[in-house]
C-alpha cells in the first residue's frame, strides 16, 4: 500500500517505510524530525523539469506527462520501491511541496499503482 505525505506533517507509525522522493532536502526539517528511511532523490524529477514546473498549477498536466516519461528511464528505481512495498506492506512517499494535489509524489504514486 502506497501513501503520500508532506514532510512537514507529523510522523505516524502508520506511515510504514518512509521514502523521501524530492531531489533537494526539505528546508527547515532535521533528519531526526523527518524520520526518513530512504532518500531516493534519483527518482525525483530532473532539475530542468523541476525548475520548469515551479509548482505552477497551469503546467500540471504537462508536468505529469513529462515526469512519467522521465520515470520510464528509472525502472530499476521503481522496481526497488515496489520491492520495499512488498517487504514492508506500507510505504509513504514523502515530499515537501505545499500543493498536496499537484506534486511529483502524486505522479509517482499513480505510476507505482499502475505497475502491479
C-alpha positions in Angstrom: 0.0 0.0 0.0 1.4 3.4 -1.0 0.6 6.7 0.7 1.9 10.2 0.2 2.6 12.8 2.9 4.2 16.1 3.3 7.5 16.0 5.2 6.2 18.9 7.4 3.2 16.8 8.6 3.6 14.8 11.8 5.2 11.4 11.6 2.9 8.5 12.3 3.6 4.8 13.0 1.0 4.1 10.2 3.4 5.7 7.7 5.3 2.5 7.4 8.6 2.8 5.4 9.1 6.5 4.6 10.8 7.4 1.3 11.7 11.0 0.6 11.2 11.5 -3.2 12.4 15.0 -3.6 15.8 15.9 -5.2 16.5 18.5 -2.5 16.3 18.1 1.2 13.3 20.0 2.6 14.1 23.3 4.2 13.9 23.6 7.9 13.5 19.9 8.6 16.1 17.9 10.5 16.9 14.4 9.6 15.7 13.3 13.0 12.3 15.1 12.7 11.8 13.8 9.1 12.2 10.2 10.1 13.1 9.2 6.6 14.1 5.6 6.0 15.4 6.2 2.5 16.1 9.3 0.5 15.6 8.4 -3.2 16.5 11.7 -4.8 17.2 10.0 -8.1 13.5 9.2 -8.6 12.6 12.9 -8.4 12.1 15.0 -11.5 15.2 16.2 -13.1 16.4 19.7 -12.1 15.3 21.0 -15.5 11.8 19.6 -15.2 11.5 20.7 -11.5 12.6 24.2 -12.3 10.3 24.4 -15.4 7.3 23.3 -13.4 8.0 25.5 -10.4 4.7 24.3 -8.9 2.7 26.3 -11.5 -0.8 24.8 -11.5 -1.3 25.7 -15.2 1.7 23.4 -16.1 0.4 20.5 -14.0 -1.0 18.3 -16.8 2.1 18.7 -19.0 4.4 18.2 -15.9 2.7 14.9 -15.2 3.3 13.7 -18.8 6.9 14.8 -18.8 7.6 13.3 -15.4 6.0 10.0 -16.4 8.3 10.0 -19.4 11.3 10.5 -17.1 10.2 7.6 -14.9 10.3 5.3 -17.9 14.1 5.7 -17.7 14.1 4.9 -14.0 12.6 1.4 -14.0 15.2 0.0 -11.6 14.3 2.6 -9.0 10.6 1.9 -9.5 11.3 -1.8 -9.0 13.2 -1.0 -5.9 10.2 0.9 -4.4 7.9 -2.0 -5.3 10.2 -4.4 -3.6 10.2 -2.3 -0.5 6.4 -2.1 -0.6 6.2 -5.9 -0.9 8.5 -6.4 2.1 7.2 -3.6 4.3 3.5 -3.7 3.2 3.1 0.1 3.8 5.3 2.8 2.3 4.8 6.5 2.4 6.3 8.7 -0.3 7.3 11.9 1.4 7.6 15.3 -0.3 8.0 18.9 0.6 5.7 20.8 -1.9 2.9 22.9 -0.5 0.4 21.7 -3.1 -0.8 18.4 -1.8 -2.6 17.6 -5.1 0.0 18.6 -7.7 3.5 17.4 -6.9 5.9 14.6 -8.0 4.8 12.2 -5.2 1.3 12.2 -6.6 2.5 11.2 -10.0 4.9 8.7 -8.6 2.2 7.0 -6.6 0.0 6.8 -9.7 2.8 5.2 -11.7 3.5 2.7 -8.9 -0.1 1.7 -8.6 -0.4 1.0 -12.3 2.7 -1.1 -12.3 1.4 -4.1 -10.3 
